[in-house]
């Protein structure tokens, strides 16, 4: 049986969608084929890399990707938008299974001191980790 493909979509693919991809790889093991993309990709934010390293996750193989890399090229069982802008702007396209929306604050848009900013990245990281872990548990329970 094929693994469900999951695409996390955000505006820039520099923070939230990258974190969600990493956590689903970690918590879902080999149960899912996981991707992330952005509508207007920007390089991965250095604080994203830093806060993920704090959890033991190495993001050196990650890169920002555009939605166009995937559109029409593969079927996704789940499209999960992790920001409101992506949810509003994401087109409806063939080959997409279930669409979910998990809105998280954009830590890259946060304005504060360096200490406050890294704290915001950690807060959003932890919220994403909790959401992904809960979803994987739900998926596991639904399979029983």
Contact map, one row per residue, 1 for C-alpha under 8 A:
111000000000000000000000000000000000000000000000000000000000000000000000000000000000000000000000000000000000000000000000000000000000000000000000
111100000000000000000000000000000000000000000000000000000000000000000000000000000000000000000000000000000000000000000000000000000000000000000000
111110000000000000000000000000111000000000000000000000000000000000000000000000000000000000000000000000000000000000000000000000000000000000000000
011111000000000000000000000000111000000000000000000000000000000000000000000111000000000000000000000000000000000000000000000000000000000000000000
001111100000000000000000000000011110000000000000000000000000000000000000001111000000000000000000000000000000000000000000000000000000000000000000
000111110000000000000000000000011110000000000000000000000000000000000000000111110000000000000000000000000000000000000000000000000000000000000000
000011111000000000000000000000000111100000000000000000000000000000000000000101110000000000000000000000000000000000000000000000000000000000000000
000001111100000011011000000000000111100000000000000000000000000000000000000000111100000000000000000000000000000000000000000000000000000000000000
000000111110100010000000000000000001111000000000000000000000000000100000000000111110010000000000000000000000000000000000000000000000000000000000
000000011111100110000000000000000001111000000000000000000000000000000000000000001110110000000000000000000000000000000000000000000000000000000000
000000001111100000000000000000000000011110000000000000000000000000000000000000000010110000000000000000000000000000000000000000000000000000000000
000000000111111000000000000000000000111111100000000000000000000100000000000000000000000000000000000000000000000000000000000000000000000000000000
000000001111111111000000000000000001111111110000000000000000000111000000000000000000000000000000000000000000000000000000000000000000000000000000
000000000001111111000000000000000000010011111001000000000000000100000000000000000000000000000000000000000000000000000000000000000000000000000000
000000000001111111100000000000000000000000011001000000000000000000000000000000000000000000000000000000000111000000000000000000000000000000000000
000000000100111111110000000000000000000000000000000000000000000000000000000000000110000000000000000000010100000000000000000110010000000000000000
000000011100111111111000000000000001110000000000000000000000000000000000000000001100000000000000000000000000000000000000000000000000000000000000
000000010000111111111100000000000001000000010000000000000000010000000000000000000000000000000000000000000000000000000000000000000000000000000000
000000000000001111111110000000000000000000000001000100000000000000000000000000000000000000000000000000000000000000000000000010011000000000000000
000000010000000111111111000000000000000000000000000000000000000000000000000000000000000000000000000000000000000000000000000000011001000000000000
000000010000000011111111100000000111000000000000000000000000000000000000000000000000000000000000000000000000000000000000000000000000000000000000
000000000000000001111111110000000000000000000000000000001010000000000000000000000000000000000000000000000000000000000000000000000000000000000000
000000000000000000111111111100000000000000000000000000000000000000000000000000000000000000000000000000000000000000000000000000011001100000000000
000000000000000000011111111110010100000000000000000000000000000000000000000000000000000000000000000000000000000000000000000000000001100100000000
000000000000000000001111111111010100000000000000000000000000000000000000000000000000000000000000000000000000000000000000000000000000000000000000
000000000000000000000111111110000000000000000000000000000000000000000000000000000000000000000000000000000000000000000000000000000000000000000000
000000000000000000000011111110000000000000000000000000000000000000000000000000000000000000000000000000000000000000000000000000000001100100000000
000000000000000000000011111111110000000000000000000000000000000000000000000000000000000000000000000000000000000000000000000000000000000100000000
000000000000000000000001111111110000000000000000000000000000000000000000000000000000000000000000000000000000000000000000000000000000000000000000
000000000000000000000000100111111000000000000000000000000000000000000000000000000000000000000000000000000000000000000000000000000000000000000000
001100000000000000000000000111111000000000000000000000000000000000000000000000000000000000000000000000000000000000000000000000000000000000000000
001111000000000000000001100111111100000000000000000000000000000000000000000000000000000000000000000000000000000000000000000000000000000000000000
001111000000000000000000000001111110000000000000000000000000000000000000000000000000000000000000000000000000000000000000000000000000000000000000
000011110000000000001001100000011111000000000000000000000000000000000000000000000000000000000000000000000000000000000000000000000000000000000000
000011110000000000001000000000001111100000000000000000000000000000000000000000000000000000000000000000000000000000000000000000000000000000000000
000000111100100011001000000000000111110000000000000000000000000110000000000000000000000000000000000000000000000000000000000000000000000000000000
000000111101100010000000000000000011111010000000000000000000000111100000000000000000000000000000000000000000000000000000000000000000000000000000
000000001111110010000000000000000001111110000000000000000000000111100000000000000000010000000000000000000000000000000000000000000000000000000000
000000001111100000000000000000000000111110000000000000000000000001100000000000000000010001000000000000000000000000000000000000000000000000000000
000000000011100000000000000000000000011111000000000000000000000001000000000000000000000000000000000000000000000000000000000000000000000000000000
000000000011110000000000000000000000111111100000000000000000000111000000000000000000000000000000000000000000000000000000000000000000000000000000
000000000001110000000000000000000000000111110000000000000000000100000000000000000000000000000000000000000000000000000000000000000000000000000000
000000000001110000000000000000000000000011111000000000000000001100000000000000000000000000000000000000000000000000000000000000000000000000000000
000000000000111001000000000000000000000001111101100000000000001100000000000000000000000000000000000000000000000000000000000000000000000000000000
000000000000011000000000000000000000000000111111100000000000000000000000000000000000000000000000000000000001000000000000000000000000000000000000
000000000000000000000000000000000000000000011111110000000000000000000000000000000000000000000000000000000000000000000000000000000000000000000000
000000000000000000000000000000000000000000001111111000000000000000000000000000000000000000000000000000000000000000000100100000000000000000000000
000000000000011000100000000000000000000000011111111100000000000000000000000000000000000000000000000000000000000000000000100000000000000000000000
000000000000000000000000000000000000000000011111111110000110000000000000000000000000000000000000000000000000000000000000000000000000000000000000
000000000000000000000000000000000000000000000111111111000000000000000000000000000000000000000000000000000000000000000000000000000000000000000000
000000000000000000000000000000000000000000000011111111100000000000000000000000000000000000000000000000000000000000000100110010000000000000000000
000000000000000000100000000000000000000000000001111111111110000000000000000000000000000000000000000000000000000000000000000010000000000000000000
000000000000000000000000000000000000000000000000111111111110000000000000000000000000000000000000000000000000000000000000000000000000000000000000
000000000000000000000000000000000000000000000000011111111000000000000000000000000000000000000000000000000000000000000000000000000000000000000000
000000000000000000000000000000000000000000000000001111111000000000000000000000000000000000000000000000000000000000000000000000000000000000000000
000000000000000000000000000000000000000000000000000111111100000000000000000000000000000000000000000000000000000000000000000000000000000000000000
000000000000000000000100000000000000000000000000000111111110000000000000000000000000000000000000000000000000000000000000000000000000000000000000
000000000000000000000000000000000000000000000000100110011111100000000000000000000000000000000000000000000000000000000000000000000000000000000000
000000000000000000000100000000000000000000000000100110001111110000000000000000000000000000000000000000000000000000000000000000000000000000000000
000000000000000000000000000000000000000000000000000000000111110000000000000000000000000000000000000000000000000000000000000000000000000000000000
000000000000000000000000000000000000000000000000000000000111111000000000000000000000000000000000000000000000000000000000000000000000000000000000
000000000000000001000000000000000000000000000000000000000011111100000000000000000000000000000000000000000000000000000000000000000000000000000000
000000000000000000000000000000000000000000110000000000000000111110000000000000000000000000000000000000000000000000000000000000000000000000000000
000000000001110000000000000000000001110011110000000000000000011111000000000000000000000000000000000000000000000000000000000000000000000000000000
000000000000100000000000000000000001110010000000000000000000001111101000000000000000000000000000000000000000000000000000000000000000000000000000
000000000000100000000000000000000000111110000000000000000000000111111100000000000000000000000000000000000000000000000000000000000000000000000000
000000001000000000000000000000000000111000000000000000000000000011111110000000000000000000000000000000000000000000000000000000000000000000000000
000000000000000000000000000000000000000000000000000000000000000001111110000000000000000000000000000000000000000000000000000000000000000000000000
000000000000000000000000000000000000000000000000000000000000000011111110100000000000000000000000000000000000000000000000000000000000000000000000
000000000000000000000000000000000000000000000000000000000000000001111111110000000000000000000000000000000000000000000000000000000000000000000000
000000000000000000000000000000000000000000000000000000000000000000111111110000000000000000001000000000000000000000000000000000000000000000000000
000000000000000000000000000000000000000000000000000000000000000000000111111000000000000000001110000000000000000000000000000000000000000000000000
000000000000000000000000000000000000000000000000000000000000000000001111111000000000000000000000000000000000000000000000000000000000000000000000
000000000000000000000000000000000000000000000000000000000000000000000111111100000000000000000010000000000000000000000000000000000000000000000000
000010000000000000000000000000000000000000000000000000000000000000000001111110000000000000000011100000000000000000000000000000000000000000000000
000111100000000000000000000000000000000000000000000000000000000000000000011111100000000000000011100000000000000000000000000000000000000000000000
000111000000000000000000000000000000000000000000000000000000000000000000001111100000000000000001110000000000000000000000000000000000000000000000
000111100000000000000000000000000000000000000000000000000000000000000000000111110000000000000001111100000000000000000000000000000000000000000000
000001111000000000000000000000000000000000000000000000000000000000000000000111111000000000000001111100000000000000000000000000000000000000000000
000001111000000000000000000000000000000000000000000000000000000000000000000001111100000000000000001111000000000000000000000000000000000000000000
000000011100000010000000000000000000000000000000000000000000000000000000000000111111011000000000001111100000000000000000000000000000000000000000
000000011100000110000000000000000000000000000000000000000000000000000000000000011111011000000000000011110000000000000000000000000000000000000000
000000001110000100000000000000000000000000000000000000000000000000000000000000001111111000000000000011111100000000000000000000000000000000000000
000000000000000000000000000000000000000000000000000000000000000000000000000000001111111100000000000000100000000000000000000000000000000000000000
000000000110000000000000000000000000000000000000000000000000000000000000000000000011111110000000000000000000000000000000000000000000000000000000
000000001110000000000000000000000000011000000000000000000000000000000000000000001111111111000000000000000000000000000000000000000000000000000000
000000000000000000000000000000000000000000000000000000000000000000000000000000001111111111000000000010000000000000000000000000000000000000000000
000000000000000000000000000000000000000000000000000000000000000000000000000000000001111111000000000000000000000000000000000000000000000000000000
000000000000000000000000000000000000000000000000000000000000000000000000000000000000111111100000000000000000000000000000000000000000000000000000
000000000000000000000000000000000000001000000000000000000000000000000000000000000000011111110000000000000000000000000000000000000000000000000000
000000000000000000000000000000000000000000000000000000000000000000000000000000000000000011111000000000000000000000000000000000000000000000000000
000000000000000000000000000000000000000000000000000000000000000000000000000000000000000001111100000000000000000000000000000000000000000000000000
000000000000000000000000000000000000000000000000000000000000000000000011000000000000000000111111000000000000000000000000000000000000000000000000
000000000000000000000000000000000000000000000000000000000000000000000001000000000000000000011111000000000000000000000000000000000000000000000000
000000000000000000000000000000000000000000000000000000000000000000000001011100000000000000001111100000000000000000000000000000000000000000000000
000000000000000000000000000000000000000000000000000000000000000000000000001111100000000000001111111000000000000000000000000000000000000000000000
000000000000000000000000000000000000000000000000000000000000000000000000001111100000000000000011111000000000000000000000000000000000000000000000
000000000000000000000000000000000000000000000000000000000000000000000000000011100000000000000001111100000000000000000000000000000000000000000000
000000000000000000000000000000000000000000000000000000000000000000000000000001111000000000000001111110000000000000000000000000000000000000000000
000000000000000000000000000000000000000000000000000000000000000000000000000001111000000000000000011111000000000000000000000000000000000000000000
000000000000000000000000000000000000000000000000000000000000000000000000000000011110001000000000001111100000000000000000000000000000000000000000
000000000000000000000000000000000000000000000000000000000000000000000000000000011110000000000000000111110000000000000000000000000000000000000000
000000000000000000000000000000000000000000000000000000000000000000000000000000001111000000000000000011111000000000000000000000000000000000000000
000000000000000100000000000000000000000000000000000000000000000000000000000000000110000000000000000001111100000000000000000100110000000000000000
000000000000000000000000000000000000000000000000000000000000000000000000000000000010000000000000000000111110000000000000000100000000000000000000
000000000000001100000000000000000000000000000000000000000000000000000000000000000010000000000000000000011111110000000000000100000000000000000000
000000000000001000000000000000000000000000000000000000000000000000000000000000000000000000000000000000001111110000001001100100000000000000000000
000000000000001000000000000000000000000000001000000000000000000000000000000000000000000000000000000000000111110000000000100000000000000000000000
000000000000000000000000000000000000000000000000000000000000000000000000000000000000000000000000000000000111111000000000000000000000000000000000
000000000000000000000000000000000000000000000000000000000000000000000000000000000000000000000000000000000111111100001001000000000000000000000000
000000000000000000000000000000000000000000000000000000000000000000000000000000000000000000000000000000000000111110001000000000000000000000000000
000000000000000000000000000000000000000000000000000000000000000000000000000000000000000000000000000000000000011111111000000000000000000000000000
000000000000000000000000000000000000000000000000000000000000000000000000000000000000000000000000000000000000001111111000000000000000000000000000
000000000000000000000000000000000000000000000000000000000000000000000000000000000000000000000000000000000000000111111100000000000000000000000000
000000000000000000000000000000000000000000000000000000000000000000000000000000000000000000000000000000000000000111111110000000000000000000000000
000000000000000000000000000000000000000000000000000000000000000000000000000000000000000000000000000000000000000111111111000000000000000000000000
000000000000000000000000000000000000000000000000000000000000000000000000000000000000000000000000000000000010011111111111100000000000000000000000
000000000000000000000000000000000000000000000010001000000000000000000000000000000000000000000000000000000000000001111111110000000000000000000000
000000000000000000000000000000000000000000000000000000000000000000000000000000000000000000000000000000000000000000111111111000000000000000000000
000000000000000000000000000000000000000000000000000000000000000000000000000000000000000000000000000000000010010000011111111100000000000000000000
000000000000000000000000000000000000000000000011001000000000000000000000000000000000000000000000000000000011000000001111111110000000000000000000
000000000000000000000000000000000000000000000000001000000000000000000000000000000000000000000000000000000000000000000111111111000000000000000000
000000000000000000000000000000000000000000000000000000000000000000000000000000000000000000000000000000000000000000000011111111100000000000000000
000000000000000100000000000000000000000000000000000000000000000000000000000000000000000000000000000000011110000000000001111111110000000000000000
000000000000000100100000000000000000000000000000001100000000000000000000000000000000000000000000000000000000000000000000111111111000000000000000
000000000000000000000000000000000000000000000000000000000000000000000000000000000000000000000000000000000000000000000000011111111100000000000000
000000000000000000000000000000000000000000000000000000000000000000000000000000000000000000000000000000010000000000000000001111111110000000000000
000000000000000100110010000000000000000000000000000000000000000000000000000000000000000000000000000000010000000000000000000111111111000000000000
000000000000000000110010000000000000000000000000000000000000000000000000000000000000000000000000000000000000000000000000000011111111100000000000
000000000000000000000000000000000000000000000000000000000000000000000000000000000000000000000000000000000000000000000000000001111111110000000000
000000000000000000000000000000000000000000000000000000000000000000000000000000000000000000000000000000000000000000000000000000111111111000000000
000000000000000000010011001000000000000000000000000000000000000000000000000000000000000000000000000000000000000000000000000000011111111100000000
000000000000000000000011001000000000000000000000000000000000000000000000000000000000000000000000000000000000000000000000000000001111111110000000
000000000000000000000000000000000000000000000000000000000000000000000000000000000000000000000000000000000000000000000000000000000111111111000000
000000000000000000000000000000000000000000000000000000000000000000000000000000000000000000000000000000000000000000000000000000000011111111100000
000000000000000000000001001100000000000000000000000000000000000000000000000000000000000000000000000000000000000000000000000000000001111111110000
000000000000000000000000000000000000000000000000000000000000000000000000000000000000000000000000000000000000000000000000000000000000111111111000
000000000000000000000000000000000000000000000000000000000000000000000000000000000000000000000000000000000000000000000000000000000000011111111100
000000000000000000000000000000000000000000000000000000000000000000000000000000000000000000000000000000000000000000000000000000000000001111111110
000000000000000000000000000000000000000000000000000000000000000000000000000000000000000000000000000000000000000000000000000000000000000111111111
000000000000000000000000000000000000000000000000000000000000000000000000000000000000000000000000000000000000000000000000000000000000000011111111
000000000000000000000000000000000000000000000000000000000000000000000000000000000000000000000000000000000000000000000000000000000000000001111111
000000000000000000000000000000000000000000000000000000000000000000000000000000000000000000000000000000000000000000000000000000000000000000111111
000000000000000000000000000000000000000000000000000000000000000000000000000000000000000000000000000000000000000000000000000000000000000000011111
